[in-house]
Amino acid sequence: MSETPVHDYIIVGQGLAGSLLAHFLRKRGKKILVIDAFSSSSSSQIAAGLVHPITGRRLVKTWMADTAFPFAFKFYDELKKETGTSFFQSMPILEIISNAKQWNDWTGRKSDPEISDLIGERIDESKYSSCLHPFLHLVPILNSGWLNLPSFLHTIRTQLKNSHQLLEEEFDYEKLVILNDSISYKENKARRIIFCEGYKISENPFWSWVPMLPAKGEILTIETTGLPEENILMKSIFIVPLGSNLFRVGSTYSWSPLDEIPTEGALQKLTEQLDEILKVSYRVISQKAGVRPTVKDRRPLLGLHPQHPGVYVFNGLGTKGVSLGPFFASHFVNYLEDKTELIEEVNVKRFWNVGRKLDL
Ligand SMILES: Cc1cc2nc3c(=O)[nH]c(=O)nc-3n(C[C@H](O)[C@H](O)[C@H](O)COP(=O)(O)OP(=O)(O)OC[C@H]3O[C@@H](n4cnc5c(N)ncnc54)[C@H](O)[C@@H]3O)c2cc1C
């Protein structure tokens, strides 16, 4: 008979995915151990943290916006009450409209009940005319804002550290032993292990077969005076006010090479796009790069390994981690603890045939 596990769960990775899971499992009184090799260029540390309920050129409501977005807003609000820190800044996104076609598209969409309640009333645009190059209109998008991810991650990390639930090291896959009803890792025993390694899932021998399509992204922090700080601006790029005349600007998408190294090309592209928007001068303070953990079918990835009992994954938050993450972390914990069904679209079962063929 195997020894009684000390932990209910071991979580590998303390990015947004691992942090949210840790939070919901702790709320259930579960004993957890998080193993994370801190990286200042993980996707979660780099991300702008935007929540935007309208997607793409066709201006449709973002997938799961009716369910996951209200859940996320409530979650960030409760976290604020609990910790006394406001991680999420709720603010409209102003879409900069520069031609008649775009204006027609937006006014047409405003009459569609699917998204009409997400488009706000016209605002006083005059305060932007001195700092932006000529534009036709600014369209306010409601139910939006941004999460200060580094601050959120730091708070969760501190909680875990203080309760001796964090191991700051690179996970060694060779030290994982999987038994029928438990797992062990070095001297630690647990009922289950959940991998949340972001795009580094490709280096995990248990999950490397999952069809990911990670996207590298680069982002700038700039300093400028004269730009109002109460709205996020969006055109081909976003400009997020961080306070104290600092703004986050991004982001780029590229698929090769997948590394965390800032490039001259991205700096040039972002500053060119910025120069098309801003009339005021600015100074680039920093440039960072990270890799978004996106699945080929652009849906999150949750669930059980096809061959190994006790081995789970929570990944694939892609470009929408901040808005989808809280709902799916809670959904996953309900599945793990209450045996509820996972939504099929996100269940890793959809790829089991790939994993099984490899006979892992
Ligand atoms: C430029 C850019 C802009 C973005 N903008 C937005 C945005 O505006 N809105 C939004 O919602 N999302 C955005 N994203 C996406 C967002 O960052 C992700 O959805 C989310 O943060 C992914 O979190 P994660 O925990 O799955 O992965 P990660 O953040 O990559 O976390 C994985 C963690 O696991 C650790 N780890 C990995 N392997 C191991 C191992 N073997 N041993 C120990 N630890 C390990 C890593 O060090 C890291 O801490 C952006 C991403 C980028 C790159």
The ligand as an ORCA input file, in Angstrom:
! r2SCAN-3c Opt
* xyz 0 1
  C       3.365     40.342    -25.133
  C       2.192     39.665    -24.495
  C       1.032     40.383    -24.282
  C      -0.079     39.764    -23.696
  N      -1.180     40.516    -23.453
  C      -2.248     39.953    -22.866
  C      -3.386     40.734    -22.570
  O      -3.408     41.941    -22.818
  N      -4.458     40.113    -21.991
  C      -4.441     38.776    -21.684
  O      -5.442     38.266    -21.158
  N      -3.363     38.009    -21.961
  C      -2.269     38.562    -22.540
  N      -1.186     37.799    -22.804
  C      -1.283     36.345    -22.571
  C      -1.109     35.971    -21.095
  O       0.180     36.333    -20.707
  C      -1.338     34.468    -20.925
  O      -2.646     34.121    -21.288
  C      -1.129     33.970    -19.489
  O      -0.366     34.841    -18.726
  C      -0.474     32.597    -19.503
  O      -0.240     32.171    -18.193
  P       0.353     30.731    -17.882
  O       0.393     30.617    -16.410
  O      -0.382     29.684    -18.639
  O       1.836     30.727    -18.488
  P       3.152     31.509    -18.015
  O       2.865     32.896    -17.686
  O       4.177     31.235    -19.067
  O       3.580     30.789    -16.666
  C       4.243     29.552    -16.620
  C       5.044     29.479    -15.334
  O       5.588     28.150    -15.217
  C       6.958     28.216    -14.918
  N       7.582     26.998    -15.459
  C       7.555     26.534    -16.733
  N       8.212     25.366    -16.820
  C       8.649     25.080    -15.562
  C       9.389     24.003    -15.000
  N       9.814     22.963    -15.731
  N       9.685     24.041    -13.682
  C       9.261     25.070    -12.890
  N       8.548     26.122    -13.373
  C       8.255     26.124    -14.689
  C       7.424     29.508    -15.599
  O       8.631     29.983    -15.028
  C       6.235     30.427    -15.315
  O       6.361     31.027    -14.041
  C      -0.039     38.387    -23.352
  C       1.143     37.682    -23.542
  C       2.250     38.302    -24.104
  C       3.527     37.510    -24.282
*
